[in-house]
Amino acid sequence: MQIFKLDKTNCGWRNIQYPTTCRSYLKELQRRSKFKNFFNNLVIDLKNKKIPKSIEDSSDIVSYRTNGLVKYSGKYHNYCIKMSIEMTPEYIPISYSLDEGTASDSSILDKMLNERAKLPYRIYLDKGYEKYDRRRILRRRNCQVKIEMKKTNNNRKRAPRFSFSRENRKQRGEIEKFYAWLKSFMILRLNRQRVKSLFHGIFLIVLSYFAFRKLKL
């Protein structure tokens, strides 16, 4: 409960009960990959089957310049950690990635998709991920990409498979709501953890909490 309080309020270690014990316990569990294994066990059924739809996007976690993940982001114009999440339309997170603030959203997406054994039949992405080579590669893996095309002269005439309806836009926008829920945990609004592994463990606790709540176990 004390670690959950730290996640929710970002009050700092000194303002919770038994801070030294909680920190040591969290650090040891993270070292043993207990948080990662717990999250993977929660979503293993979704990872091992080809689901109909998924949504992927990235957001920033503003951070003090403490650990190796914190870098200056030209996109967000701040020092941050980049958080990327793939989720189902039911708001169940499937996979995640924590990267440096300078990392490209496109390269993070490619890394996450390459780690998946089975891709969804349809994936919704932001228009910043537009890349025709990626569309071709994913089509070979029976995965259709739905992206709002950039409004340029080169993109005016495209086949029907490139269409992006109002319903598609609403579906892709659902991940913004999920990020808003995640950032109700103040630890994901402003990171003050000096140790990268500790922050990774805290992030996995929050993600597992949402997965556990949304799954019908």
Secondary structure as UniProt FT lines:
FT   HELIX           2..9
FT   HELIX           13..15
FT   HELIX           19..31
FT   TURN            32..33
FT   HELIX           34..42
FT   HELIX           44..47
FT   STRAND          53..63
FT   TURN            68..69
FT   STRAND          71..73
FT   TURN            74..77
FT   STRAND          78..87
FT   TURN            89..90
FT   STRAND          93..100
FT   TURN            101..102
FT   HELIX           105..114
FT   STRAND          122..125
FT   HELIX           127..129
FT   HELIX           132..140
FT   TURN            141..142
FT   STRAND          144..147
FT   HELIX           153..155
FT   HELIX           160..162
FT   HELIX           166..182
FT   TURN            183..184
FT   HELIX           186..188
FT   STRAND          190..191
FT   HELIX           196..214
//
